[in-house]
């Protein structure tokens, strides 16, 4: 039998890792768009 508390902790850790991944991906895409916009603005 699987301990439900253990399952809940693993689920919370997976959700936290997924949220951090989405947050970092959003920062990276925003940074890339900012670099491209500043490059286009200089020309």
N, C-alpha and C positions, 0 to 999 in steps of 0.2 A: 504494500500500500504506500502511495506517495504522500508525503507530508504536505498538506495544503499551504502551510505557512512558507515552506521552502519554494513551492511553485509560485506563490505570490511574490516572494523576494526576487526570484529569477525573472519573473515577468516585469517587475518594476525596474530591475537593472537593464533589461533589454529595451524597455520603453525609454529609459534615461539615455542610453547609448544612441538610440535612434533619434531622439530629440537633439542631442548634441551634434550628431551627424548633419541633420537638416539645418541647424543653426550655423555650423561652420560652412556648409555648402552655400547658404544664403549670403554669408559674409564674403566668401570667395567670388561668387557671381557678381555681387555688388561692387567689389573692388575691381574686378575685371572690366565691368561696364564703365566705371569711373575712369579707369586708365584709357579705355578706348575713346570716351567722350573728350577727355583732355587732349588726347592725341589729335582727334578730328578738329577740335577748336583752335589748335595752334596753326593749322595749315591755312 
